[in-house]
Amino acid sequence: MKKGQAAMEFLMTYGWAILVVLLAIAALAYFGVLNPGRYLPASCNLPSGLACVDHKVVGGADSEVVLVIRNGMGENLDPFNVSVEGCTSADGPVEAIEGLSDGEEEIITISCTEDLSGTKFSGDITVQYTKESGIDHTVTGSITSQIQ
């Protein structure tokens, strides 16, 4: 056997094997088995002082984002406004509540005019509040959740 023929057979054998492996990986990726977003945990994060205790995202015709936020700032926050990127309510992008006392939890429901579809929702949470000193603050957090 010539050297060139042996080298060519070697390359062809391994070339076909590599091609089969690449096709298997492509098929797994196509069917979503290798989608890392499907394995990420749900999370709701806000800066220190405010806690996102629980959250839920509902899709379909009555889409809404529900947040349970706790005030741990050590003082009352009045007024207290929350908006979620990707979810605009009929009243505007902001859900306003009268105020949030120190240590109090509030359930905030933002009804979305757009239909939240898909399996995952991800967006930024913007919270605007005024401390007892009278200074306005705006902080940003994030939410990642399965759509129910």
C-alpha positions, 0 to 999 in steps of 0.5 A: 500500500502506498503512503498516500493511500494510507493517509487518505483512508485514515483522513476519510475514516475520521472525517466521516466519524467527525461528520456523524458527530457534528450531525448528531449535535446539530440534531440535538440543538435543533430539537432544543435539547441543548438549549441552556435557557430551558435549564436556567432557574427563575429569578427576580432580583432587586437592589439591596433594601428591596426584596422580590419575595415572589413572582409569576408571569402569566401569558396568553390573552390576559398576560400579566406580571405579578411581583411581591416586593418587600421594603427593607429600607428602614423607612417608608417609601411614598410614592412607589412605582414599578414598571417591567420592561416588555410589559405595558399596562393599559394605564401606562408602563408603571404600576403605582401604589400609594406607598410602601411602609418599612417591612411591608410586602405588597403584591404588584400586578402589572396587566400587559396589553401585549400577549406574552408568548413563548416559554421564558420571560426576561426583562428589567424591573424599574422601581421609582420611589421617594424616601422620607427625606423627599429625594426621588430614587430610581433603581433597576432589577431583573426578572427571568421566569417561565411563562405560565 
